[in-house]
Amino acid sequence: MKCDLLVHDCRVVKPDAVVDCSLAVRDGVVVGVLAPGETTDARRRLDAGGRYVLPGLLDTHVHLGNAAQTFAADCGTESRHAVSGGVTTLFPFVITRGSYLDALPDMRRAVAEQSLVDMAFHAIIIRSEQIAEIPRMAHELGVRSFKTFMAYKGREISPSGIQGMGDDQIFSVFREVAALPGGLAIVHCENMEIITLHQPAFAGRQDTAAWSDSRPVFGELEAIRRMVAFAEAAGVQLLVPHMGVGIGSEFLRQKTWGRGRVATETCPHYLVFDKDVDRGVMGKVNPPLRGADHVAALWQRLADGTVDVMGSDHCPYTRAAKGSDLWSARPGIPGGSAMILPTLLDGGVQRGRLTIQRVVELTSYTAARLFGLYPRKGALEVGSDADLVVVDLAREVTVDRRALHSVADVSPYEGLTFRGWPEVTVKGGEVVYETGEVVAERPRGRMLA
Protein backbone atom coordinates (compact mmCIF):
# COMPACT_ATOMS: atom_id res chain seq x y z
CA MET A 1 0.00 0.00 0.00
CA LYS A 2 1.52 3.29 -1.14
CA CYS A 3 0.62 6.28 1.02
CA ASP A 4 1.45 9.95 1.45
CA LEU A 5 2.28 9.82 5.16
CA LEU A 6 3.10 7.03 7.60
CA VAL A 7 2.82 8.00 11.26
CA HIS A 8 5.00 5.31 12.80
CA ASP A 9 5.10 3.89 16.34
CA CYS A 10 1.94 5.56 17.67
CA ARG A 11 -0.02 5.02 20.83
CA VAL A 12 -3.39 6.05 19.37
CA VAL A 13 -5.80 7.14 22.08
CA LYS A 14 -9.49 6.27 21.90
CA PRO A 15 -12.17 6.92 24.52
CA ASP A 16 -11.95 3.31 25.67
CA ALA A 17 -8.44 2.16 24.75
CA VAL A 18 -4.87 3.01 23.80
CA VAL A 19 -3.75 1.14 20.66
CA ASP A 20 -0.14 0.59 19.61
CA CYS A 21 -0.05 0.94 15.83
CA SER A 22 1.07 2.98 12.83
CA LEU A 23 -1.26 5.11 10.70
CA ALA A 24 -1.13 5.15 6.91
CA VAL A 25 -2.54 8.29 5.28
CA ARG A 26 -3.46 8.97 1.65
CA ASP A 27 -5.31 11.95 0.18
CA GLY A 28 -5.89 13.42 3.65
CA VAL A 29 -7.63 10.34 5.04
CA VAL A 30 -6.51 7.44 7.23
CA VAL A 31 -6.34 4.41 4.91
CA GLY A 32 -4.63 1.93 7.19
CA VAL A 33 -4.16 1.16 10.87
CA LEU A 34 -1.07 -1.06 10.91
CA ALA A 35 -0.10 -3.46 13.65
CA PRO A 36 3.24 -2.92 15.44
CA GLY A 37 6.06 -3.98 13.13
CA GLU A 38 4.05 -3.53 9.94
CA THR A 39 5.11 -0.86 7.48
CA THR A 40 4.36 0.46 4.01
CA ASP A 41 5.88 2.77 1.42
CA ALA A 42 5.22 6.44 2.13
CA ARG A 43 6.19 9.80 0.67
CA ARG A 44 6.88 11.01 4.21
CA ARG A 45 7.44 9.16 7.46
CA LEU A 46 6.67 10.73 10.86
CA ASP A 47 8.06 8.86 13.85
CA ALA A 48 5.79 9.31 16.87
CA GLY A 49 8.40 7.59 19.03
CA GLY A 50 5.89 5.63 21.08
CA ARG A 51 4.14 8.79 22.24
CA TYR A 52 0.40 9.32 22.52
CA VAL A 53 -1.35 10.30 19.30
CA LEU A 54 -4.77 11.94 19.69
CA PRO A 55 -7.39 12.86 17.11
CA GLY A 56 -7.10 16.53 16.21
CA LEU A 57 -8.96 18.68 18.72
CA LEU A 58 -12.34 20.28 17.99
CA ASP A 59 -12.51 23.69 19.67
CA THR A 60 -16.25 24.19 20.01
CA HIS A 61 -16.09 27.88 20.94
CA VAL A 62 -14.08 30.68 19.29
CA HIS A 63 -14.76 34.27 18.27
CA LEU A 64 -13.28 35.66 15.06
CA GLY A 65 -13.55 39.02 13.36
CA ASN A 66 -14.94 41.11 16.20
CA ALA A 67 -11.89 42.83 17.66
CA ALA A 68 -8.47 43.63 16.20
CA GLN A 69 -8.91 42.22 12.67
CA THR A 70 -11.42 41.29 10.00
CA PHE A 71 -12.99 37.83 10.01
CA ALA A 72 -10.83 36.81 7.04
CA ALA A 73 -7.61 37.96 8.70
CA ASP A 74 -8.54 36.13 11.91
CA CYS A 75 -9.13 32.96 9.89
CA GLY A 76 -5.47 33.14 8.92
CA THR A 77 -3.80 34.10 12.20
CA GLU A 78 -6.06 32.23 14.60
CA SER A 79 -5.96 28.99 12.66
CA ARG A 80 -2.17 29.17 13.10
CA HIS A 81 -2.82 29.68 16.80
CA ALA A 82 -5.16 26.68 16.80
CA VAL A 83 -2.74 24.16 15.26
CA SER A 84 -0.13 25.26 17.80
CA GLY A 85 -2.33 23.51 20.36
CA GLY A 86 -3.32 20.49 18.28
CA VAL A 87 -6.69 21.97 17.25
CA THR A 88 -7.67 21.03 13.69
CA THR A 89 -11.35 22.04 13.69
CA LEU A 90 -12.79 25.37 14.90
CA PHE A 91 -16.39 26.33 15.59
CA PRO A 92 -16.54 30.15 15.32
CA PHE A 93 -19.54 32.13 16.52
CA VAL A 94 -20.38 34.40 13.61
CA ILE A 95 -22.47 37.54 13.93
CA THR A 96 -24.15 40.08 11.70
CA ARG A 97 -26.85 42.67 12.32
CA GLY A 98 -28.20 42.05 8.85
CA SER A 99 -29.16 38.88 7.04
CA TYR A 100 -27.03 35.78 7.50
CA LEU A 101 -28.09 34.69 4.04
CA ASP A 102 -26.11 37.67 2.74
CA ALA A 103 -23.17 37.52 5.18
CA LEU A 104 -22.31 33.84 5.39
CA PRO A 105 -21.11 33.22 1.81
CA ASP A 106 -18.23 35.71 2.26
CA MET A 107 -17.32 34.13 5.59
CA ARG A 108 -17.26 30.68 4.01
CA ARG A 109 -14.93 31.94 1.28
CA ALA A 110 -12.61 33.40 3.92
CA VAL A 111 -12.25 29.97 5.52
CA ALA A 112 -11.25 28.38 2.21
CA GLU A 113 -8.82 31.18 1.34
CA GLN A 114 -7.17 31.80 4.72
CA SER A 115 -7.63 28.99 7.25
CA LEU A 116 -5.28 26.13 8.06
CA VAL A 117 -8.09 24.22 9.79
CA ASP A 118 -11.65 23.13 9.05
CA MET A 119 -14.55 25.14 10.44
CA ALA A 120 -18.26 24.92 11.14
CA PHE A 121 -20.23 28.01 12.07
CA HIS A 122 -22.51 28.77 15.01
CA ALA A 123 -24.83 31.67 14.13
CA ILE A 124 -25.58 34.23 16.86
CA ILE A 125 -29.21 35.30 16.75
CA ILE A 126 -29.60 38.90 17.91
CA ARG A 127 -32.75 40.09 16.08
CA SER A 128 -36.24 38.66 15.69
CA GLU A 129 -35.89 38.84 11.88
CA GLN A 130 -33.00 36.39 12.04
CA ILE A 131 -35.15 33.77 13.78
CA ALA A 132 -37.17 33.44 10.59
CA GLU A 133 -33.93 32.78 8.64
CA ILE A 134 -32.96 29.72 10.69
CA PRO A 135 -34.55 27.11 8.36
CA ARG A 136 -32.89 28.60 5.30
CA MET A 137 -29.53 28.94 7.06
CA ALA A 138 -29.71 25.23 7.80
CA HIS A 139 -30.94 24.00 4.43
CA GLU A 140 -29.01 26.35 2.15
CA LEU A 141 -25.81 27.02 4.13
CA GLY A 142 -25.50 24.01 6.41
CA VAL A 143 -25.63 25.88 9.73
CA ARG A 144 -27.03 23.62 12.45
CA SER A 145 -26.17 25.43 15.71
CA PHE A 146 -27.61 28.75 16.85
CA LYS A 147 -26.72 30.86 19.88
CA THR A 148 -28.74 33.33 21.89
CA PHE A 149 -27.78 35.45 24.90
CA MET A 150 -29.58 36.07 28.18
CA ALA A 151 -26.97 38.71 29.09
CA TYR A 152 -26.16 41.95 27.19
CA LYS A 153 -29.48 43.62 27.84
CA GLY A 154 -30.38 46.98 29.35
CA ARG A 155 -27.36 49.15 30.06
CA GLU A 156 -24.87 46.33 29.37
CA ILE A 157 -23.68 46.82 25.80
CA SER A 158 -21.49 44.43 23.86
CA PRO A 159 -18.80 46.05 21.65
CA SER A 160 -19.17 43.03 19.35
CA GLY A 161 -22.79 43.87 18.57
CA ILE A 162 -24.32 41.07 20.66
CA GLN A 163 -27.85 41.82 21.83
CA GLY A 164 -29.48 39.75 24.55
CA MET A 165 -32.96 38.36 23.94
CA GLY A 166 -36.05 37.81 26.04
CA ASP A 167 -37.37 34.41 27.02
CA ASP A 168 -40.03 34.56 24.32
CA GLN A 169 -37.43 35.09 21.58
CA ILE A 170 -35.10 32.42 22.96
CA PHE A 171 -37.92 29.89 23.11
CA SER A 172 -38.88 30.78 19.52
CA VAL A 173 -35.30 29.98 18.49
CA PHE A 174 -35.54 26.65 20.35
CA ARG A 175 -38.68 25.71 18.41
CA GLU A 176 -37.06 26.48 15.07
CA VAL A 177 -33.87 24.58 15.95
CA ALA A 178 -35.81 21.58 17.29
CA ALA A 179 -37.32 21.14 13.82
CA LEU A 180 -33.88 20.83 12.17
CA PRO A 181 -32.17 17.45 11.71
CA GLY A 182 -29.13 17.63 13.99
CA GLY A 183 -30.11 21.10 15.23
CA LEU A 184 -28.45 22.43 18.36
CA ALA A 185 -29.37 25.43 20.52
CA ILE A 186 -26.68 27.26 22.50
CA VAL A 187 -27.46 29.85 25.16
CA HIS A 188 -25.22 32.17 27.13
CA CYS A 189 -26.75 31.58 30.56
CA GLU A 190 -26.63 34.55 32.94
CA ASN A 191 -29.59 36.24 34.63
CA MET A 192 -29.19 39.84 33.47
CA GLU A 193 -31.64 41.26 35.97
CA ILE A 194 -29.65 39.74 38.86
CA ILE A 195 -26.45 41.21 37.42
CA THR A 196 -28.05 44.65 37.12
CA LEU A 197 -29.10 44.44 40.77
CA HIS A 198 -25.63 43.46 42.02
CA GLN A 199 -23.23 45.55 39.91
CA PRO A 200 -23.69 48.99 41.56
CA ALA A 201 -22.13 47.72 44.80
CA PHE A 202 -18.84 47.06 42.98
CA ALA A 203 -18.57 50.31 41.01
CA GLY A 204 -15.14 51.92 41.25
CA ARG A 205 -13.20 48.70 41.78
CA GLN A 206 -10.80 47.43 39.11
CA ASP A 207 -9.93 43.95 40.45
CA THR A 208 -10.97 40.67 38.85
CA ALA A 209 -13.06 39.64 41.85
CA ALA A 210 -15.21 42.75 41.49
CA TRP A 211 -16.28 41.70 38.00
CA SER A 212 -16.87 38.11 39.05
CA ASP A 213 -18.81 38.88 42.23
CA SER A 214 -21.03 41.35 40.39
CA ARG A 215 -22.28 38.39 38.32
CA PRO A 216 -23.16 35.91 41.10
CA VAL A 217 -23.05 32.14 40.84
CA PHE A 218 -26.72 31.66 41.64
CA GLY A 219 -27.70 33.90 38.72
CA GLU A 220 -25.78 31.68 36.32
CA LEU A 221 -27.18 28.46 37.78
CA GLU A 222 -30.75 29.81 37.71
CA ALA A 223 -30.33 30.76 34.06
CA ILE A 224 -28.99 27.30 33.19
CA ARG A 225 -31.91 25.60 34.93
CA ARG A 226 -34.37 27.82 33.07
CA MET A 227 -32.82 26.95 29.71
CA VAL A 228 -32.89 23.23 30.58
CA ALA A 229 -36.64 23.63 31.21
CA PHE A 230 -37.00 25.39 27.85
CA ALA A 231 -35.09 22.56 26.13
CA GLU A 232 -37.40 20.00 27.73
CA ALA A 233 -40.48 21.86 26.55
CA ALA A 234 -39.16 22.40 23.01
CA GLY A 235 -37.57 18.97 22.62
CA VAL A 236 -34.26 20.45 21.49
CA GLN A 237 -30.59 19.56 21.97
CA LEU A 238 -29.12 22.27 24.22
CA LEU A 239 -25.45 23.07 24.69
CA VAL A 240 -24.61 25.09 27.81
CA PRO A 241 -21.39 26.89 26.80
CA HIS A 242 -18.42 28.24 28.77
CA MET A 243 -19.54 27.04 32.20
CA GLY A 244 -17.19 27.85 35.07
CA VAL A 245 -19.47 26.85 37.94
CA GLY A 246 -18.18 23.68 39.57
CA ILE A 247 -20.26 23.65 42.74
CA GLY A 248 -23.96 23.33 42.01
CA SER A 249 -23.65 22.15 38.41
CA GLU A 250 -23.85 18.46 39.28
CA PHE A 251 -27.45 18.24 38.07
CA LEU A 252 -26.14 18.60 34.50
CA ARG A 253 -24.80 15.06 34.73
CA GLN A 254 -28.33 14.12 33.73
CA LYS A 255 -28.28 14.39 29.95
CA THR A 256 -31.97 14.06 29.12
CA TRP A 257 -35.04 15.83 30.45
CA GLY A 258 -38.11 14.45 28.73
CA ARG A 259 -37.74 15.36 25.07
CA GLY A 260 -34.84 17.70 25.79
CA ARG A 261 -31.17 16.79 25.71
CA VAL A 262 -28.36 18.75 27.33
CA ALA A 263 -24.59 18.91 26.85
CA THR A 264 -22.14 21.09 28.74
CA GLU A 265 -18.95 22.88 27.69
CA THR A 266 -16.19 24.45 29.75
CA CYS A 267 -13.00 26.31 28.84
CA PRO A 268 -9.37 26.18 29.96
CA HIS A 269 -9.45 29.55 31.74
CA TYR A 270 -12.06 28.25 34.18
CA LEU A 271 -9.66 25.41 35.05
CA VAL A 272 -6.48 27.51 35.34
CA PHE A 273 -7.57 30.85 36.83
CA ASP A 274 -9.74 31.87 39.77
CA LYS A 275 -11.25 35.22 40.64
CA ASP A 276 -9.20 35.82 43.78
CA VAL A 277 -5.85 36.17 41.98
CA ASP A 278 -6.22 39.65 40.55
CA ARG A 279 -5.53 39.93 36.84
CA GLY A 280 -7.50 43.12 36.30
CA VAL A 281 -9.03 43.30 32.85
CA MET A 282 -7.14 40.17 31.79
CA GLY A 283 -9.40 38.25 34.15
CA LYS A 284 -12.60 39.76 32.74
CA VAL A 285 -14.73 37.20 30.95
CA ASN A 286 -18.44 36.34 30.74
CA PRO A 287 -19.57 34.25 32.49
CA PRO A 288 -16.90 35.27 34.98
CA LEU A 289 -14.12 33.39 36.71
CA ARG A 290 -15.19 31.77 39.97
CA GLY A 291 -13.44 30.98 43.25
CA ALA A 292 -10.77 28.33 43.79
CA ASP A 293 -13.41 26.00 45.29
CA HIS A 294 -15.33 26.12 42.01
CA VAL A 295 -12.14 25.45 40.02
CA ALA A 296 -11.43 22.32 42.07
CA ALA A 297 -15.02 21.15 41.71
CA LEU A 298 -15.00 21.84 37.96
CA TRP A 299 -12.09 19.41 37.54
CA GLN A 300 -14.31 16.83 39.23
CA ARG A 301 -17.12 17.69 36.82
CA LEU A 302 -14.76 16.90 33.93
CA ALA A 303 -13.95 13.52 35.42
CA ASP A 304 -17.49 12.49 36.33
CA GLY A 305 -19.08 13.27 32.96
CA THR A 306 -20.96 16.45 33.89
CA VAL A 307 -18.86 18.37 31.34
CA ASP A 308 -18.99 16.93 27.83
CA VAL A 309 -16.80 19.10 25.59
CA MET A 310 -14.02 21.68 25.70
CA GLY A 311 -14.17 25.01 23.95
CA SER A 312 -11.76 27.87 24.45
CA ASP A 313 -13.92 31.01 24.06
CA HIS A 314 -10.74 32.33 22.45
CA CYS A 315 -10.97 36.06 21.71
CA PRO A 316 -7.97 37.30 19.66
CA TYR A 317 -7.73 40.68 21.37
CA THR A 318 -4.76 42.95 21.23
CA ARG A 319 -4.09 44.93 24.37
CA ALA A 320 -5.59 47.99 22.72
CA ALA A 321 -8.72 46.14 21.60
CA LYS A 322 -9.25 44.61 25.03
CA GLY A 323 -9.18 47.96 26.85
CA SER A 324 -7.85 48.92 30.25
CA ASP A 325 -10.89 49.87 32.36
CA LEU A 326 -12.57 46.89 34.02
CA TRP A 327 -16.12 48.08 33.38
CA SER A 328 -15.72 49.06 29.74
CA ALA A 329 -13.08 46.53 28.58
CA ARG A 330 -14.17 43.71 26.29
CA PRO A 331 -14.91 40.47 28.13
CA GLY A 332 -12.93 37.49 26.90
CA ILE A 333 -9.63 35.65 27.27
CA PRO A 334 -6.98 35.85 24.52
CA GLY A 335 -4.80 32.84 23.77
CA GLY A 336 -7.24 30.09 24.69
CA SER A 337 -7.51 27.69 21.76
CA ALA A 338 -3.90 26.54 21.94
CA MET A 339 -4.18 26.11 25.71
CA ILE A 340 -6.95 23.49 25.82
CA LEU A 341 -4.64 20.51 25.48
CA PRO A 342 -1.78 21.76 27.71
CA THR A 343 -4.34 22.56 30.43
CA LEU A 344 -5.85 19.08 30.35
CA LEU A 345 -2.47 17.34 30.15
CA ASP A 346 -0.85 19.32 32.95
CA GLY A 347 -3.77 19.86 35.30
CA GLY A 348 -5.59 16.64 34.43
CA VAL A 349 -3.40 13.74 33.29
CA GLN A 350 -0.22 14.70 35.16
CA ARG A 351 -2.13 15.20 38.43
CA GLY A 352 -4.18 12.04 38.14
CA ARG A 353 -7.50 13.85 37.68
CA LEU A 354 -8.10 12.61 34.12
CA THR A 355 -7.04 9.67 32.00
CA ILE A 356 -5.65 10.33 28.55
CA GLN A 357 -8.74 8.55 27.17
CA ARG A 358 -10.98 11.05 28.96
CA VAL A 359 -8.99 13.87 27.36
CA VAL A 360 -9.91 12.47 23.94
CA GLU A 361 -13.57 12.32 24.92
CA LEU A 362 -13.51 15.96 26.04
CA THR A 363 -11.52 17.38 23.14
CA SER A 364 -12.71 15.51 20.05
CA TYR A 365 -14.84 12.36 20.33
CA THR A 366 -17.91 13.78 22.08
CA ALA A 367 -17.92 17.04 20.12
CA ALA A 368 -17.68 15.14 16.83
CA ARG A 369 -20.71 13.08 17.80
CA LEU A 370 -22.63 16.10 19.11
CA PHE A 371 -22.16 18.00 15.85
CA GLY A 372 -22.70 15.02 13.53
CA LEU A 373 -19.07 14.75 12.39
CA TYR A 374 -18.09 11.36 13.83
CA PRO A 375 -16.16 9.29 12.70
CA ARG A 376 -14.84 11.73 10.10
CA LYS A 377 -13.65 13.77 13.09
CA GLY A 378 -12.95 12.65 16.64
CA ALA A 379 -11.41 9.32 15.63
CA LEU A 380 -8.37 7.85 13.90
CA GLU A 381 -9.95 4.92 12.10
CA VAL A 382 -9.86 3.90 8.44
CA GLY A 383 -11.88 6.58 6.66
CA SER A 384 -11.35 9.29 9.29
CA ASP A 385 -9.79 12.60 8.31
CA ALA A 386 -6.05 12.44 9.00
CA ASP A 387 -6.18 15.15 11.67
CA LEU A 388 -4.01 14.29 14.66
CA VAL A 389 -1.69 15.59 17.34
CA VAL A 390 1.38 13.89 18.80
CA VAL A 391 1.79 14.85 22.45
CA ASP A 392 4.87 14.83 24.64
CA LEU A 393 3.84 14.33 28.25
CA ALA A 394 7.38 14.99 29.45
CA ARG A 395 7.80 18.32 27.66
CA GLU A 396 7.65 21.30 30.03
CA VAL A 397 6.86 24.66 28.47
CA THR A 398 6.64 28.14 29.96
CA VAL A 399 4.10 30.00 27.85
CA ASP A 400 5.39 32.81 25.65
CA ARG A 401 2.56 34.56 23.83
CA ARG A 402 4.67 34.73 20.66
CA ALA A 403 4.78 30.94 20.60
CA LEU A 404 0.98 30.89 20.60
CA HIS A 405 1.01 32.32 17.04
CA SER A 406 -2.03 34.57 17.57
CA VAL A 407 -2.57 38.20 16.64
CA ALA A 408 -3.19 38.76 20.36
CA ASP A 409 -0.27 40.59 21.94
CA VAL A 410 -1.33 39.72 25.48
CA SER A 411 -2.52 36.59 27.27
CA PRO A 412 -3.05 35.69 30.95
CA TYR A 413 -1.41 32.34 30.23
CA GLU A 414 1.94 34.01 29.53
CA GLY A 415 4.60 32.99 32.05
CA LEU A 416 2.73 29.92 33.32
CA THR A 417 4.45 26.55 33.02
CA PHE A 418 2.69 23.43 31.71
CA ARG A 419 4.01 19.86 31.66
CA GLY A 420 2.65 18.07 28.62
CA TRP A 421 2.55 19.82 25.27
CA PRO A 422 1.60 19.26 21.61
CA GLU A 423 4.66 18.18 19.66
CA VAL A 424 3.33 17.75 16.10
CA THR A 425 -0.03 18.62 14.53
CA VAL A 426 -1.16 16.97 11.30
CA LYS A 427 -4.12 18.42 9.40
CA GLY A 428 -5.52 16.51 6.43
CA GLY A 429 -2.40 14.36 6.22
CA GLU A 430 0.03 17.30 6.16
CA VAL A 431 2.29 18.35 9.02
CA VAL A 432 1.22 21.90 9.90
CA TYR A 433 2.94 22.40 13.28
CA GLU A 434 6.16 20.84 14.53
CA THR A 435 8.18 21.51 17.69
CA GLY A 436 7.03 25.05 18.28
CA GLU A 437 6.75 26.26 14.69
CA VAL A 438 3.86 26.51 12.25
CA VAL A 439 5.19 24.84 9.10
CA ALA A 440 2.07 24.78 6.92
CA GLU A 441 2.72 25.86 3.37
CA ARG A 442 -0.82 26.86 2.37
CA PRO A 443 -4.38 27.20 3.69
CA ARG A 444 -6.10 23.83 4.10
CA GLY A 445 -9.41 24.83 5.69
CA ARG A 446 -12.78 23.50 4.57
CA MET A 447 -16.30 24.27 5.67
CA LEU A 448 -17.81 21.21 7.29
CA ALA A 449 -21.38 22.23 6.56
ZIPE-V269711 format. One record per backbone hydrogen bond with DSSP energy under -0.5 kcal/mol. NH is the residue of the N-H (numbers start at 1). CO is the residue of the C=O. Records with the same first field share a line. If there is no record, write none. Layout:
NH->CO  CO
This chain:
3->41
4->25
5->25
6->44
7->5  23
8->6  46
10->21
11->51
12->19
13->53
14->12  17
19->12
20->18
21->10  19
22->34
23->7
24->32
25->5
26->29
29->26
30->384
31->24
32->24
34->22  32
38->35
43->3
44->4
46->6
47->45
48->8  46
50->9
51->48
53->11
54->389
56->387
57->86
58->363
59->57  89
60->58  310
62->91
63->314
64->93
67->69
68->316
74->70
75->71
76->72
77->73
78->74
79->75
80->76
81->77
82->78
83->79
84->80
85->82
86->83
87->82
88->57
89->57
90->118
91->59
92->90
93->62
94->92  122
102->99
103->99
104->100
107->103
108->104
109->105
110->106
111->107
112->108
113->109
114->110
115->110  111
116->75
118->88
119->446
120->90
122->92
123->145
124->94
125->123  147
126->124
130->127
131->127  128
132->128
133->130
134->130  131
137->133
138->134
139->135
140->136
141->136  137
142->138
143->137
145->121
146->184
147->123
148->186
150->188
156->153
157->155
158->162
159->157
161->158
164->152
165->149
170->166
171->167
172->168
173->169
174->170
175->171
176->172
177->173
178->174
179->175  176
180->177
183->180
184->144
185->237
186->146
187->239
188->148
189->187
190->188
192->190
195->191
196->192
197->193
198->194
199->195
200->196
201->198
202->199
203->200
205->202
210->207
211->207
212->208
213->209
214->210
215->212
219->216
220->216  217
221->217
222->218
223->219
224->220
225->221
226->222
227->223
228->224
229->225
230->226
231->227
232->228
233->229
234->230
235->231
236->231
237->183
238->236  261
239->185
240->238  263
241->187  239
243->265
244->242
246->244
248->246
249->246
252->249
253->250
254->251
255->253
257->260
259->232
260->257
261->236
262->255
263->238
265->240
266->309
268->311
270->267
271->267  268
272->268
273->269
275->290
277->274
278->276
282->279
283->280
284->281
285->283
289->283
294->291
295->291
296->292
297->293
298->294
299->295
300->296
301->297
302->298
303->299
304->300
305->302
306->301
307->301
308->264
309->264
310->362
311->266
312->61
313->61
314->61
315->333
316->63  314
317->315
322->318
323->319
328->325
329->325
330->322
332->284
333->313
334->332
336->333
339->336
340->336  337
342->338
343->339
344->340
345->341
346->342
347->343
348->343  344
349->344
350->345
352->349
353->348
354->348
359->355
360->356
361->357
362->358
363->359
364->360
365->360
366->361
368->364
369->365
370->366
371->367
372->369
373->368
374->368
376->373
377->373
383->30
384->381
385->376
386->28
387->385
388->386  426
389->54
390->424
391->52  389
392->421
393->391
395->392
397->395  418
399->397  416
403->400
404->400  401
405->402
406->401
410->317
414->411
415->399
416->413
418->397
420->395  418
421->392
423->390
424->390
425->433
426->388
427->430
429->386
430->427
432->425
433->425
434->437
435->423
437->434
439->432  437
440->432
444->115
445->115
448->119
